[in-house]
Structure formats: C-alpha cells, structure tokens
Amino acid sequence: GQQHVEAADGSMAACLCAAEVLPCALAHALTLASATPVPLLHSGMKACVDAGRLRDADRLLQSMAAAGCPPDVRAYNILMAGHSRAANPVAIGRLLQRMRDV
C-alpha cells in the first residue's frame, strides 16, 4: 500500500490522505495553493465524513472562513449528514446553532 504522510494539525491534506482520496503528494500540494476553492473544501469534508473522521471534517468547516470563504449550507449539510449517520443529535444541534450564529 501507499505510505501516507499526515500533517500534524489534521489538515485537509491529512484527511484526504487518510481517506485515500488523493495521493498524499497531490493532497499536500493542493493545500499549499493560496486560494482553496470551495468545491475542494467540500470534497475534503466529504472524504473526512466518509472515513468517519468527523472532527477533521469539522476542522475543515472552521477553516473555510480563514481561507476567505465562510462556510455555506452545503458544508454544514455534509457535516450534519456525518453526525446523522453516527447517531449524534447533540452535534447536529450544535451545528444548527453555529449556522444561526453566522
């Protein structure tokens, strides 16, 4: 199998590598781009959710604003779907509250 190098901060590259969505070198190169497009962030979140890494998906959601693109409805829906599959209604309630606060 492919050897993965994960970023210590739980970055999108680490999540994409762990989910084996992209080769690690490509995932890390994409995160070095100065402007990360929203669809790439959505894909990263979805990969994290599909791999059961909800905390990493949440970190990506939180990093969207720092990347100059505040979280949108689709980003919240991706994460809520993951918490729904994990039967975690408390986390869904917190996400709904965060959406209201934005």
DSSP file (Angstrom, degrees, kcal/mol; ACC not computed):
  #  RESIDUE AA STRUCTURE BP1 BP2  ACC     N-H-->O    O-->H-N    N-H-->O    O-->H-N    TCO  KAPPA ALPHA  PHI   PSI    X-CA   Y-CA   Z-CA
    1    1 A G              0   0    0      0, 0.0     2,-0.2     0, 0.0     0, 0.0   0.000 360.0 360.0 360.0 167.5    0.0    0.0    0.0
    2    2 A Q        -     0   0    0      1,-0.1     2,-0.4    18,-0.0    18,-0.0  -0.524 360.0-125.7 -75.5 137.8    0.8    3.6   -0.3
    3    3 A Q        -     0   0    0     -2,-0.2     2,-0.4     2,-0.0    21,-0.2  -0.723  25.9-147.3 -86.9 134.4    2.6    5.2    2.6
    4    4 A H        -     0   0    0     -2,-0.4     2,-0.6    20,-0.1    10,-0.0  -0.820  11.1-159.7-107.0 140.6    0.8    8.3    4.0
    5    5 A V        -     0   0    0     -2,-0.4     2,-0.3     0, 0.0    12,-0.1  -0.964  19.6-161.3-115.1 112.2    2.4   11.4    5.5
    6    6 A E        -     0   0    0     -2,-0.6     2,-0.2    11,-0.1     8,-0.1  -0.737  18.7-119.8 -99.9 141.8   -0.1   13.2    7.6
    7    7 A A    >   -     0   0    0     -2,-0.3     3,-1.3     1,-0.1     4,-0.1  -0.531  22.3-129.4 -71.4 143.2    0.1   16.8    8.7
    8    8 A A  T 3  S+     0   0    0      1,-0.3    -1,-0.1    -2,-0.2    -2,-0.0   0.714 101.6  62.6 -68.9 -20.4    0.1   17.1   12.5
    9    9 A D  T 3  S-     0   0    0      1,-0.0    -1,-0.3     0, 0.0    -2,-0.0   0.343 112.0-110.1 -91.4   8.0   -2.7   19.7   12.5
   10   10 A G    <   +     0   0    0     -3,-1.3    -2,-0.1     1,-0.1    50,-0.1   0.851  57.8 176.2  69.6  33.1   -5.4   17.5   11.0
   11   11 A S     >  -     0   0    0     -4,-0.1     4,-2.3     1,-0.1     5,-0.2  -0.025  48.0 -98.0 -67.4 172.1   -5.4   19.5    7.8
   12   12 A M  H  > S+     0   0    0      1,-0.2     4,-3.1     2,-0.2     5,-0.2   0.892 125.6  55.9 -58.2 -39.5   -7.3   18.8    4.7
   13   13 A A  H  > S+     0   0    0      1,-0.2     4,-2.4     2,-0.2    -1,-0.2   0.920 107.1  49.0 -60.8 -42.9   -4.3   17.1    3.2
   14   14 A A  H  > S+     0   0    0      1,-0.2     4,-2.6     2,-0.2    -1,-0.2   0.913 113.6  46.5 -62.5 -41.7   -4.1   14.7    6.2
   15   15 A C  H  X S+     0   0    0     -4,-2.3     4,-2.3     2,-0.2    -2,-0.2   0.921 112.2  49.0 -68.2 -43.4   -7.7   13.9    5.9
   16   16 A L  H  <>S+     0   0    0     -4,-3.1     5,-2.5     1,-0.2     6,-0.8   0.886 113.6  48.1 -63.4 -38.0   -7.6   13.3    2.2
   17   17 A C  H ><5S+     0   0    0     -4,-2.4     3,-1.3    -5,-0.2    -2,-0.2   0.940 111.5  48.7 -66.2 -46.7   -4.5   11.1    2.6
   18   18 A A  H 3<5S+     0   0    0     -4,-2.6    -2,-0.2     1,-0.3    -1,-0.2   0.862 112.7  47.9 -63.5 -35.2   -6.1    9.1    5.4
   19   19 A A  T 3<5S-     0   0    0     -4,-2.3    -1,-0.3    -5,-0.2    -2,-0.2   0.496 108.3-129.3 -82.5  -2.0   -9.3    8.6    3.4
   20   20 A E  T < 5 +     0   0    0     -3,-1.3    -3,-0.2    -4,-0.3    -2,-0.1   0.866  66.9 134.1  54.3  40.3   -7.1    7.6    0.4
   21   21 A V  S   <S+     0   0    0     -5,-2.5    -4,-0.2     1,-0.3    -5,-0.1   0.872  72.6  10.1 -82.5 -41.7   -8.9   10.1   -1.8
   22   22 A L  S    S-     0   0    0     -6,-0.8    -1,-0.3    -9,-0.1    -2,-0.2  -0.956  91.8 -90.7-134.0 151.7   -5.8   11.5   -3.3
   23   23 A P    >>  -     0   0    0      0, 0.0     4,-2.4     0, 0.0     3,-0.5  -0.411  45.9-117.2 -57.1 141.7   -2.2   10.6   -3.3
   24   24 A C  H 3> S+     0   0    0      1,-0.2     4,-2.8     2,-0.2     5,-0.3   0.857 111.5  55.9 -55.3 -41.1   -0.6   12.4   -0.4
   25   25 A A  H 3> S+     0   0    0      1,-0.2     4,-2.0     2,-0.2    -1,-0.2   0.911 111.2  44.6 -60.4 -41.5    1.8   14.5   -2.5
   26   26 A L  H <> S+     0   0    0     -3,-0.5     4,-2.4     2,-0.2    -1,-0.2   0.910 112.0  52.3 -69.1 -41.8   -1.1   15.9   -4.5
   27   27 A A  H  X S+     0   0    0     -4,-2.4     4,-1.5     1,-0.2    -2,-0.2   0.921 111.9  45.8 -60.7 -44.2   -3.3   16.5   -1.4
   28   28 A H  H  X S+     0   0    0     -4,-2.8     4,-0.9     1,-0.2    -1,-0.2   0.885 111.2  53.0 -66.7 -38.4   -0.5   18.4    0.2
   29   29 A A  H >X S+     0   0    0     -4,-2.0     3,-0.7    -5,-0.3     4,-0.5   0.900 106.8  52.9 -63.4 -40.2    0.2   20.4   -3.0
   30   30 A L  H >< S+     0   0    0     -4,-2.4     3,-0.9     1,-0.2    -1,-0.2   0.867 106.3  52.7 -63.6 -36.1   -3.5   21.4   -3.2
   31   31 A T  H 3< S+     0   0    0     -4,-1.5    -1,-0.2     1,-0.2    -2,-0.2   0.680 101.1  61.9 -75.7 -15.4   -3.5   22.7    0.4
   32   32 A L  H << S+     0   0    0     -4,-0.9    -1,-0.2    -3,-0.7    -2,-0.2   0.622  77.4 110.7 -82.8 -12.6   -0.5   24.9   -0.4
   33   33 A A  S << S-     0   0    0     -3,-0.9     3,-0.2    -4,-0.5    -3,-0.0  -0.347  74.0-130.6 -61.8 142.4   -2.4   26.8   -3.0
   34   34 A S  S    S+     0   0    0      1,-0.2     2,-0.6     2,-0.0    -1,-0.1   0.834  96.5  39.5 -68.5 -31.8   -3.0   30.4   -1.9
   35   35 A A  S    S-     0   0    0     33,-0.0    -1,-0.2     2,-0.0    33,-0.1  -0.931  74.9-159.3-122.6 108.2   -6.8   30.3   -2.7
   36   36 A T        -     0   0    0     -2,-0.6    -5,-0.1    31,-0.3     5,-0.0  -0.757  22.4-128.4 -86.9 118.4   -8.5   27.0   -1.9
   37   37 A P    >>  -     0   0    0      0, 0.0     4,-1.6     0, 0.0     3,-0.7  -0.351  14.5-120.7 -68.6 147.4  -11.7   26.7   -3.9
   38   38 A V  H 3> S+     0   0    0      1,-0.2     4,-2.7     2,-0.2     5,-0.2   0.879 110.4  58.1 -55.6 -44.1  -14.9   25.9   -2.1
   39   39 A P  H 3> S+     0   0    0      0, 0.0     4,-2.4     0, 0.0    -1,-0.2   0.864 105.1  52.0 -58.7 -32.5  -15.6   22.7   -4.1
   40   40 A L  H <> S+     0   0    0     -3,-0.7     4,-2.5     2,-0.2    -2,-0.2   0.904 109.6  48.7 -68.3 -40.2  -12.2   21.3   -2.9
   41   41 A L  H  X S+     0   0    0     -4,-1.6     4,-2.6     2,-0.2    -1,-0.2   0.912 111.1  50.3 -64.3 -41.7  -13.1   22.1    0.7
   42   42 A H  H  X S+     0   0    0     -4,-2.7     4,-2.8     2,-0.2    -2,-0.2   0.928 111.1  49.1 -60.3 -44.2  -16.4   20.4    0.3
   43   43 A S  H  X S+     0   0    0     -4,-2.4     4,-2.5    -5,-0.2    -2,-0.2   0.899 110.8  50.1 -63.0 -40.7  -14.7   17.3   -1.2
   44   44 A G  H  X S+     0   0    0     -4,-2.5     4,-2.2     2,-0.2    -1,-0.2   0.917 111.5  48.1 -62.9 -43.2  -12.2   17.3    1.7
   45   45 A M  H  X S+     0   0    0     -4,-2.6     4,-2.7     2,-0.2    -2,-0.2   0.925 111.9  49.5 -62.2 -44.5  -15.1   17.5    4.2
   46   46 A K  H  X S+     0   0    0     -4,-2.8     4,-3.0     1,-0.2    -2,-0.2   0.903 109.8  51.5 -62.5 -41.6  -17.0   14.7    2.4
   47   47 A A  H  X S+     0   0    0     -4,-2.5     4,-1.5     2,-0.2    -1,-0.2   0.910 111.2  47.9 -61.9 -41.9  -13.9   12.5    2.3
   48   48 A C  H  <>S+     0   0    0     -4,-2.2     5,-3.1     2,-0.2     4,-0.3   0.932 112.9  47.7 -63.7 -45.8  -13.4   13.0    6.1
   49   49 A V  H ><5S+     0   0    0     -4,-2.7     3,-1.7     1,-0.2    -2,-0.2   0.931 110.9  51.0 -61.1 -46.1  -17.0   12.2    6.8
   50   50 A D  H 3<5S+     0   0    0     -4,-3.0    -1,-0.2     1,-0.3    -2,-0.2   0.809 110.3  50.2 -62.8 -28.6  -16.9    9.1    4.6
   51   51 A A  T 3<5S-     0   0    0     -4,-1.5    -1,-0.3    -5,-0.2    -2,-0.2   0.425 119.1-112.2 -88.0   1.5  -13.8    8.0    6.5
   52   52 A G  T < 5S+     0   0    0     -3,-1.7     2,-1.1    -4,-0.3     3,-0.2   0.664  77.4 132.7  78.3  15.8  -15.6    8.6    9.8
   53   53 A R     >< +     0   0    0     -5,-3.1     4,-2.0    -6,-0.2     5,-0.1  -0.582  17.6 158.1-100.6  70.5  -13.3   11.5   10.7
   54   54 A L  H  > S+     0   0    0     -2,-1.1     4,-2.3     1,-0.2    -1,-0.2   0.829  70.2  56.5 -66.6 -33.8  -15.9   13.9   11.8
   55   55 A R  H  > S+     0   0    0     -3,-0.2     4,-2.1     2,-0.2    -1,-0.2   0.907 108.2  48.0 -64.2 -40.3  -13.5   16.0   13.9
   56   56 A D  H  > S+     0   0    0      2,-0.2     4,-2.0     1,-0.2    -2,-0.2   0.899 110.4  51.5 -66.7 -39.3  -11.3   16.6   10.8
   57   57 A A  H  X S+     0   0    0     -4,-2.0     4,-2.1     1,-0.2    -2,-0.2   0.897 109.7  50.5 -62.1 -39.6  -14.4   17.5    8.7
   58   58 A D  H  X S+     0   0    0     -4,-2.3     4,-2.5     2,-0.2    -2,-0.2   0.886 106.6  54.3 -66.2 -38.0  -15.3   20.0   11.4
   59   59 A R  H  X S+     0   0    0     -4,-2.1     4,-1.9     1,-0.2    -1,-0.2   0.903 108.3  49.7 -61.7 -39.7  -11.8   21.5   11.3
   60   60 A L  H  X S+     0   0    0     -4,-2.0     4,-1.0     2,-0.2    -2,-0.2   0.914 108.6  52.4 -64.4 -41.8  -12.2   22.0    7.6
   61   61 A L  H >X S+     0   0    0     -4,-2.1     3,-0.8     1,-0.2     4,-0.5   0.932 111.8  46.4 -57.7 -46.0  -15.6   23.7    8.2
   62   62 A Q  H 3X S+     0   0    0     -4,-2.5     4,-0.6     1,-0.2     3,-0.4   0.813 109.0  55.4 -67.7 -30.0  -13.9   26.0   10.6
   63   63 A S  H 3X S+     0   0    0     -4,-1.9     4,-1.6     1,-0.2    -1,-0.2   0.632  86.3  82.0 -79.7 -12.0  -11.0   26.7    8.3
   64   64 A M  H <<>S+     0   0    0     -4,-1.0     5,-2.7    -3,-0.8     3,-0.3   0.925  91.8  48.2 -59.3 -44.8  -13.3   27.8    5.5
   65   65 A A  H ><5S+     0   0    0     -4,-0.5     3,-1.7    -3,-0.4    -1,-0.2   0.902 109.5  53.1 -62.5 -40.5  -13.6   31.3    6.9
   66   66 A A  H 3<5S+     0   0    0     -4,-0.6    -1,-0.2     1,-0.3    -2,-0.2   0.798 105.6  55.2 -63.8 -27.7   -9.9   31.6    7.4
   67   67 A A  T 3<5S-     0   0    0     -4,-1.6    -1,-0.3    -3,-0.3   -31,-0.3   0.386 126.5-102.1 -85.8   4.2   -9.4   30.6    3.7
   68   68 A G  T < 5S+     0   0    0     -3,-1.7    -3,-0.2    -5,-0.1    -2,-0.1   0.629  97.7  96.7  87.7  13.4  -11.7   33.5    2.8
   69   69 A C      < -     0   0    0     -5,-2.7    -2,-0.2    -6,-0.2    -3,-0.1  -0.798  67.7-142.1-137.2  95.0  -14.8   31.5    2.1
   70   70 A P        -     0   0    0      0, 0.0    -8,-0.1     0, 0.0    -7,-0.0  -0.174  40.6 -84.5 -54.1 146.5  -17.3   31.4    5.0
   71   71 A P        -     0   0    0      0, 0.0     2,-0.2     0, 0.0   -10,-0.0  -0.235  50.3-154.4 -54.9 137.1  -19.0   28.0    5.5
   72   72 A D     >  -     0   0    0     -3,-0.1     4,-2.0     1,-0.0     5,-0.2  -0.511  32.9 -91.4-106.6 178.2  -22.0   27.6    3.3
   73   73 A V  H  > S+     0   0    0      1,-0.2     4,-2.7     2,-0.2     5,-0.2   0.878 124.2  55.3 -58.8 -40.0  -25.1   25.5    3.6
   74   74 A R  H  > S+     0   0    0      2,-0.2     4,-2.4     1,-0.2    -1,-0.2   0.915 106.2  50.9 -61.9 -42.2  -23.6   22.6    1.7
   75   75 A A  H  > S+     0   0    0      1,-0.2     4,-1.8     2,-0.2    -1,-0.2   0.934 112.6  45.9 -61.2 -45.7  -20.6   22.5    4.0
   76   76 A Y  H  X S+     0   0    0     -4,-2.0     4,-2.8     1,-0.2    -1,-0.2   0.907 111.4  53.0 -63.2 -40.4  -22.9   22.4    7.1
   77   77 A N  H  X S+     0   0    0     -4,-2.7     4,-2.4     2,-0.2    -2,-0.2   0.883 105.5  54.1 -63.4 -38.5  -25.1   19.7    5.4
   78   78 A I  H  X S+     0   0    0     -4,-2.4     4,-1.6     1,-0.2    -1,-0.2   0.941 113.6  42.0 -59.4 -47.2  -22.0   17.5    4.7
   79   79 A L  H  X S+     0   0    0     -4,-1.8     4,-2.2     1,-0.2    -2,-0.2   0.889 112.9  52.5 -70.6 -38.7  -21.1   17.6    8.4
   80   80 A M  H  X S+     0   0    0     -4,-2.8     4,-2.3     1,-0.2    -1,-0.2   0.881 106.3  54.7 -64.7 -36.1  -24.6   17.2    9.6
   81   81 A A  H  X S+     0   0    0     -4,-2.4     4,-2.4     2,-0.2    -1,-0.2   0.904 107.8  50.1 -62.5 -40.1  -25.1   14.1    7.4
   82   82 A G  H  X S+     0   0    0     -4,-1.6     4,-1.7     1,-0.2    -2,-0.2   0.920 111.9  46.3 -63.7 -43.6  -22.0   12.6    9.0
   83   83 A H  H  <>S+     0   0    0     -4,-2.2     5,-2.6     2,-0.2    -1,-0.2   0.836 110.5  54.6 -68.5 -30.8  -23.3   13.2   12.5
   84   84 A S  H ><5S+     0   0    0     -4,-2.3     3,-1.5     3,-0.2    -2,-0.2   0.933 108.2  47.9 -65.4 -45.6  -26.7   11.9   11.5
   85   85 A R  H 3<5S+     0   0    0     -4,-2.4    -2,-0.2     1,-0.3    -1,-0.2   0.832 111.8  51.0 -62.5 -31.7  -25.0    8.6   10.3
   86   86 A A  T 3<5S-     0   0    0     -4,-1.7    -1,-0.3    -5,-0.2    -2,-0.2   0.387 113.5-122.2 -86.4   4.2  -23.1    8.5   13.6
   87   87 A A  T < 5 +     0   0    0     -3,-1.5    -3,-0.2     1,-0.2     3,-0.1   0.943  62.5 145.0  53.8  54.0  -26.4    9.0   15.5
   88   88 A N     >< +     0   0    0     -5,-2.6     4,-1.5     1,-0.1     3,-0.3  -0.691  15.8 165.6-122.7  76.9  -25.1   12.1   17.2
   89   89 A P  H  > S+     0   0    0      0, 0.0     4,-2.4     0, 0.0     5,-0.2   0.793  74.5  61.9 -65.2 -27.7  -28.1   14.5   17.6
   90   90 A V  H  > S+     0   0    0      2,-0.2     4,-2.0     1,-0.2     5,-0.1   0.929 105.0  47.0 -63.6 -44.1  -26.2   16.7   20.1
   91   91 A A  H  > S+     0   0    0     -3,-0.3     4,-2.3     1,-0.2    -1,-0.2   0.878 110.2  53.3 -65.0 -37.4  -23.6   17.6   17.5
   92   92 A I  H  X S+     0   0    0     -4,-1.5     4,-2.5     1,-0.2    -1,-0.2   0.921 107.8  51.0 -63.3 -42.8  -26.3   18.3   14.9
   93   93 A G  H  X S+     0   0    0     -4,-2.4     4,-2.0     1,-0.2    -2,-0.2   0.892 109.5  50.4 -60.4 -40.6  -27.9   20.7   17.4
   94   94 A R  H  X S+     0   0    0     -4,-2.0     4,-2.4     2,-0.2    -1,-0.2   0.900 109.8  50.4 -65.0 -40.0  -24.6   22.5   17.9
   95   95 A L  H  X S+     0   0    0     -4,-2.3     4,-2.4     2,-0.2    -2,-0.2   0.914 108.6  51.7 -64.2 -41.9  -24.1   22.8   14.1
   96   96 A L  H  X S+     0   0    0     -4,-2.5     4,-1.9     1,-0.2    -1,-0.2   0.897 110.3  49.7 -60.7 -39.4  -27.6   24.2   13.7
   97   97 A Q  H  X S+     0   0    0     -4,-2.0     4,-1.9     2,-0.2    -2,-0.2   0.912 109.4  50.9 -65.2 -42.5  -26.7   26.8   16.4
   98   98 A R  H  X S+     0   0    0     -4,-2.4     4,-0.9     1,-0.2    -2,-0.2   0.887 108.0  53.4 -62.1 -38.2  -23.4   27.7   14.7
   99   99 A M  H >< S+     0   0    0     -4,-2.4     3,-0.7     1,-0.2    -1,-0.2   0.909 109.2  48.5 -63.1 -40.8  -25.3   28.2   11.4
  100  100 A R  H 3< S+     0   0    0     -4,-1.9    -1,-0.2     1,-0.2    -2,-0.2   0.849 108.7  54.6 -65.9 -34.0  -27.7   30.6   13.1
  101  101 A D  H 3<        0   0    0     -4,-1.9    -1,-0.2     1,-0.2    -2,-0.2   0.647 360.0 360.0 -75.6 -15.1  -24.8   32.5   14.7
  102  102 A V    <<        0   0    0     -4,-0.9    -1,-0.2    -3,-0.7    -2,-0.1   0.493 360.0 360.0 -75.9 360.0  -23.1   33.1   11.3
